[in-house]
Amino acid sequence: MSAVRTLSPPAADEARRQTALDAYGVVDTVPEQAYDDIVRLAVTLCDVPAAAISLIDHERQWFKAQIGLNTRETPRAEAICDQAIRNPGTTLVIDDLAQSGLPASSLRIDGDPLRFYAGVPLLSPDGQPLGAVCVLDSKPRTLTQGQREGLEVLARQTQHLLELRRYAMEQRRLLSEREAFAQRLEDAHADLQRRNALLQHSATHDALTGLLNRAALAQLRDNPDAMRQLQQSPYTLMLLDVDHFKDVNDRHGHLLGDRALRAVADAVAASIRERDIAVRYGGEEFLILLPDTRLASAVQVAERIRNRIALAPLPFSLTVSIGLASGEPTRDWSEQVFDRADQALYRAKATGRNRVVVDDTPLHHG
Ligand SMILES: Nc1nc2c(ncn2[C@@H]2O[C@H](COP(=O)(O)OP(=O)(O)OP(=O)(O)O)[C@@H](O)[C@H]2O)c(=O)[nH]1
């Protein structure tokens, strides 16, 4: 046996070559009919017992397809295909390996060592050698010109198969990138909607009590559903003001004052229906609009609120004054009814606070 010829390529080239091979994602994949057909054709064409499509991967050669061999991979150091790819444009034919000085291969054909090798390098489109399509025999032999050319055709067909594979992989990658991008877009859209909803909520709600704020009340006029409801049936407007709230703040501090305001809001929210509208109208003033509600029912609601506030779990007693006025559906509903409720509230304050006072102004019709 002659000395081993070592022809290691420069490291930078080898890194490029390996990167080119990796781009196909073909090494260690399952056998495929198209590649198996090529080695079958090679065997028939060259009248040999063995053929392979060999890929040179790091420190081994791996067979994508093979016929007549005893393994699917060998160490690279003994791969004759690794010699073939050193001259990428040339078919390597070794009539008798025993005379060639190449390292002995562990490959066997029917138990016999290799004697004959012919391999056509497989190249990436930019010329990086990937492996070889090779035919092998356990006897020394030669190839005819026709067989050589036929083997080269099979190598070109193998390259086409590899390119198709890379193209399909690239398409899948682009598709999943597009899907990931679409998903990100969808997430961003949902996030924007969430932020918008939060923004809309904080623009129309009072941060301390969670009730609607004055801006939301102003928007009510632009809400056709709410307006239709108010214009269809009698409604009642309630104005609620906490009694001596300045004293609460002065005696117990602003934090407890805030807690008292939240207790008022909770009592209001717990006493009204879902379609009623509760607004923190000013510092310690609340406006409650009760659609489809006549004065008598509204008084009951107001008393419920007043009683709940009296029972609120606070370290001091808290009372409220409430003024009520109801309105028949008219075009200038708000100002008139608001003024009447305000006057009722004023009377509630003036007559001793902690009470519900009803507007007694005769209603204007027509
Ligand atoms: N803690 C707290 N106090 C507030 C808030 N908004 C307004 N106030 C206070 O509410 C008090 C309202 O006082 P006034 O308008 O004099 O009325 P009042 O003391 O309740 O007296 P009457 O309404 O006549 O019974 C003021 O001291 C405000 O500083 C708030 O968000 N938190």
The ligand as a Gaussian input file, in Angstrom:
#p B3LYP/6-31G(d) Opt

LIG

0 1
 N      -60.081000      63.958000      48.591000
 C      -60.592000      64.600000      47.540000
 N      -61.224000      65.767000      47.713000
 C      -61.737000      66.387000      46.646000
 C      -61.627000      65.840000      45.351000
 N      -62.255000      66.687000      44.495000
 C      -62.742000      67.726000      45.248000
 N      -62.431000      67.549000      46.534000
 C      -62.742000      68.425000      47.688000
 O      -64.137000      68.474000      47.879000
 C      -64.385000      69.601000      48.664000
 C      -65.703000      70.217000      48.245000
 O      -65.994000      71.216000      49.165000
 P      -67.209000      72.207000      49.012000
 O      -67.459000      72.504000      47.569000
 O      -66.911000      73.393000      49.910000
 O      -68.443000      71.470000      49.552000
 P      -68.704000      70.627000      50.858000
 O      -67.588000      70.796000      51.859000
 O      -68.978000      69.210000      50.458000
 O      -69.967000      71.299000      51.408000
 P      -71.455000      71.072000      50.956000
 O      -71.470000      70.595000      49.546000
 O      -72.087000      72.406000      51.130000
 O      -72.035000      70.065000      51.900000
 C      -63.203000      70.537000      48.473000
 O      -62.493000      70.626000      49.696000
 C      -62.341000      69.846000      47.453000
 O      -60.960000      70.014000      47.684000
 C      -60.920000      64.613000      45.217000
 O      -60.770000      64.054000      44.118000
 N      -60.432000      64.017000      46.315000

